[in-house]
């Protein structure tokens, strides 16, 4: 019987999203395969996490494409992005905590591509006058990641309704990122 690798990865992602300390035995059980079969596909937890990283990058890139970041107002594009990325938010929250993925020069080039695309969206919003210019695109990108991870955790723990995910993140992020008309810019 062939093992459906995508099924195993998605099962592992769902389990690790709920319980980041799950063992390989627990992942195998959740996927309906033996520990030995899981080990044949993923030599250990690091290999599994690296495969989940690839899945996370693919899901983010698909969400970025679906969100049409260059269309219309930057504010609307941010809303579309959060809505499109929501199904992968739990996996991203797990990956966000796996800091070995982000160590120095070993950072996966996929994350750098994603960072640049999101930062370009915030830069576009600044250039159009929609977003504050005193917050760097890099900072706004990191703030978005943090809010996505926090929102995913809050939803998974039942502290926030799933239907409120997009609204909460967009409103908090843009409420702090939007340029306030009529207010002078602070000088440093």
Secondary structure as UniProt FT lines:
FT   HELIX           5..18
FT   TURN            20..21
FT   HELIX           24..31
FT   HELIX           35..41
FT   HELIX           45..66
FT   TURN            67..70
FT   HELIX           74..85
FT   HELIX           86..88
FT   HELIX           89..97
FT   HELIX           99..102
FT   HELIX           104..106
FT   HELIX           109..127
FT   TURN            128..129
FT   HELIX           137..156
FT   TURN            157..158
FT   HELIX           162..164
FT   HELIX           165..177
FT   TURN            181..182
//
